[in-house]
């Protein structure tokens, strides 16, 4: 083959995948796995697991996996002061689930999922509607929604698309 034929074959090899919808650099994004422990909140194991499952169903770039040893996100039960998170906003933190809030009627699955949202990099939005998970206690005890909405899921996706490096763009020390 002469040089022109080789050049055409090479050009076709580059263009053909694009025509079929594939980009040469396209590859499956790596999933960042974050480990959480619920052993410090034994009264809410199922609710914490469901909150993590709700996030796992909503996003693909980061997954929450239960592990009692070497977890970077740890749940604790407390009995006053309100549920809150001490987190760096990118996969490390301590979540404090207040049993008195549950006794008042706040949904423990919503609380767990909301606090996990902080560890994934999201801020509070208390003035938001019940459909927004990060509206937290704002909508009151009647709100049982424990699922992030599409906007919240998209924000987490954008924060974790490149793993820990992207998630470090937003940090938070303590959220109540």
N, C-alpha and C positions, 0 to 999 in steps of 0.2 A: 504494500500500500504506500501511496505517496503521502507527503506531509499534509496536503489539503484534505484527503480522505480521513486521515487520523484526526485532524482538527475538527472535522464535521462529526465524527463518531464521539469525540470528547465533548463537543458542544451538546449533542443529543443526550449524552449520559447525564449532563448537568440539568438540561431542560426537562427531560421526560419525567423525573420525580415531581417537579413543580407543577406540570400539567396534570398529574394525577393527585395533586393535593398534598404532597409531601415536601417539606423543606429539608435541605441537606443537613442543617444543624438541628432539626427537630428530633427530640427524643423525649421519652417519658420523664416528666419532672420527678426529681427525687422527693420522696415523702419524708418529712421530718417527724420522727416519733418522739412524743413527750410521754413520760411515765408519771402516773399519779398514784398516790396511796390514799386510800380511804380508811385505813385502820385506826386513825385517830378520831374518827367520827362513826363509831360502830352502830349507832342508832339509825344511820342514813346510808348504809352501804348500797342498797338497791337504787335509791334516788341519785346518789353520786354517779353510779355506773350509768344510769339512764341519761343524766346530764352530759356525760362524756360521749355516750352513744349518739345523742342529738347533734353534738358538734361533729362527730365523725361522719354522720349522714349528710351534713351540710357543706363540709369542706373536704378537699382532696389533697392539699399540699402539706397538711399537718394531721397527725393522728394521735389521739390520746389512748394510752394503753395502761391498764391497771397493773401495778407491780408494787409490792409492799417493801421491797428493799431497793435502794438506790433510786428512789423516785425523786424527781425534781419539783413536783407539785404535791404538797401534802395537805390533807384535810384534817381539821381539828374541830371538835365540838366545844362550844362555849355556852354559857347560860345567861349572858346579858351583854349589852353594849352594841348589839347589831352584828349581822354577818358582814365580813369584810375580807379583803385580800391584802397581804404584803407581797408584792411581786415586782420583778424587774420588767414585766410586760413581754418577756420573750421566753416563756417556758420554765421559769423558776418562781416558786412562791409558796407561801403558806396561806391556806384558805381557812377562815374561821367561820363555821356554820353555827349560828346562834339558835339554840333550842327554844328560847323564849319567843323568837319571831315565828317559829313553826307553831308554837302554842297559840299565838295571836291569829293564826290563819294563813300565814304566808306559805306558799308551796315550796317544800324542800328541794324538789327537783329543779324548779325555777331558780332557787337560790344557788344551788350547786352549778347549774349551767351558766348562770350569770357570772359567778365568781371565776369559773373557768375561762369565760370570755375575757376577763381582765388579764389572765395569764397568757392569753393568746394575743394581747395587745390592744384590746378595746377599752375605751373610757365609759364612764356612766353617762346616761342620757335620761335622767329621771323625769323630764317633762315629756318624754315620748309615750306613745300608746302601748297598750298591753302586747301588741304584735311585735314590738321591739323588745328583745330579751334584755338589752342593756338599759331599759327603762327601770329595771330593778323593782324596788318597792313603790315607785311613783304611781302606778295605776291602782295600788291597793291590794287588799287580800283576795278580792274576787278574781284577780288575774292569775291564771294557772299556766299560761304559756311558758314552756321551757325550751322552745326552739328558737334559734337565731333566725331573723328574717333575711331576705336575699341581700340587702345592703350590708348587714353585719357579716354575713358569710363571705361576701365579695371583699370586704375590707380585710378579713382574716386571710383570705386567699392571697391578696396583694402583699400582706405583711410576711407571709411564709413561702412565697413562690420560690425564693432562693434560699430557703432554710433559715438557719439562725442569723445569717448576715442581714437579710432583709428585715427580720423581726426586730432587730436591734435599733431600728429607726425610731421607735417609740418606746419610752421607758416610763415607769411609774414606780413609786416607792410604796405608797399605802393608799388604798382605795376603800372608802366606807360608803 
